[in-house]
Amino acid sequence: MIRLNLVLLLAVLASALYLVHTQYESRRLFTELDRAVAESRRLETEHQRLQVEKRAQATPLRVEKLARDRLQMRTATPAITQYVQDAGGPAAAGAGGTP
């Protein structure tokens, strides 16, 4: 009888230790999951902020201003436009030009 009681006591202690270990591991994993979810939210917010910034940087007015200031470009007007006339040779006529 004492032998059976010792075996049962050892089984109860082993299951109690296993339960404590399982609860600890569960809490650790839950904390890790919570951190991962928080990081995911932070990255999503950063991504949205960068998308808004990208759209703000690519506005037509800003691109035009940068083209004028940095690249020294200017708007095409008839005064500065040069038109190239087709020479009318056989190579030009075969390429879709007017004879």
C-alpha positions in Angstrom: 0.0 0.0 0.0 2.8 2.4 0.9 4.5 1.6 -2.4 1.3 2.5 -4.3 1.0 5.7 -2.4 4.6 6.7 -3.3 3.9 6.0 -6.9 0.7 8.0 -6.9 2.6 10.9 -5.0 5.3 10.9 -7.6 2.7 10.9 -10.4 0.9 13.9 -8.8 4.2 15.8 -8.3 5.2 15.1 -11.9 1.9 16.2 -13.3 2.0 19.3 -11.1 5.5 20.2 -12.3 4.4 19.6 -15.9 1.3 21.8 -15.3 3.5 24.6 -14.0 5.9 24.3 -16.9 3.0 24.3 -19.4 1.5 27.4 -17.8 4.9 29.2 -17.9 5.4 28.3 -21.5 1.9 29.5 -22.4 2.4 32.8 -20.7 5.8 33.3 -22.4 4.3 32.5 -25.8 1.3 34.8 -25.2 3.8 37.7 -24.3 5.8 37.0 -27.4 2.6 37.0 -29.5 1.5 40.3 -28.0 4.9 41.8 -28.8 4.7 40.6 -32.4 1.2 42.0 -32.8 2.4 45.4 -31.4 5.3 45.4 -33.8 3.0 44.5 -36.7 0.8 47.5 -35.8 3.8 49.8 -35.6 5.0 48.6 -39.0 1.6 49.0 -40.5 1.4 52.6 -39.2 4.9 53.3 -40.5 3.9 51.9 -43.9 0.8 54.0 -44.1 2.8 57.1 -43.1 5.4 56.4 -45.8 2.6 55.9 -48.4 1.1 59.3 -47.5 4.6 60.9 -47.7 5.2 59.2 -51.1 2.0 60.5 -52.5 2.8 64.0 -51.2 6.3 63.9 -52.8 4.9 62.8 -56.2 2.4 65.6 -56.7 2.6 67.1 -60.2 3.3 70.6 -58.9 6.2 69.4 -56.8 7.6 67.4 -59.7 7.3 70.4 -62.0 9.0 72.7 -59.5 11.9 70.2 -59.1 12.2 70.0 -62.8 12.5 73.7 -63.1 14.8 74.3 -60.1 17.2 71.3 -60.2 17.1 70.2 -63.9 16.8 73.7 -65.4 13.8 72.6 -67.4 11.1 74.9 -68.8 7.7 74.5 -70.2 7.5 73.8 -73.9 6.1 76.7 -75.9 5.8 77.3 -79.6 8.6 79.9 -79.4 11.2 77.3 -78.3 9.8 74.3 -80.1 11.8 73.1 -83.1 10.0 71.0 -85.6 11.9 68.5 -87.8 10.8 68.1 -91.3 11.0 64.7 -93.1 13.6 64.8 -95.9 11.2 62.9 -98.2 13.7 60.3 -99.3 12.9 56.6 -100.0 13.9 55.4 -96.6 11.7 58.0 -95.0 8.7 57.1 -97.2 9.1 53.4 -96.3 9.2 54.2 -92.6 5.7 55.7 -92.5 6.6 59.3 -93.4 4.9 61.4 -96.1 6.5 61.4 -99.6 
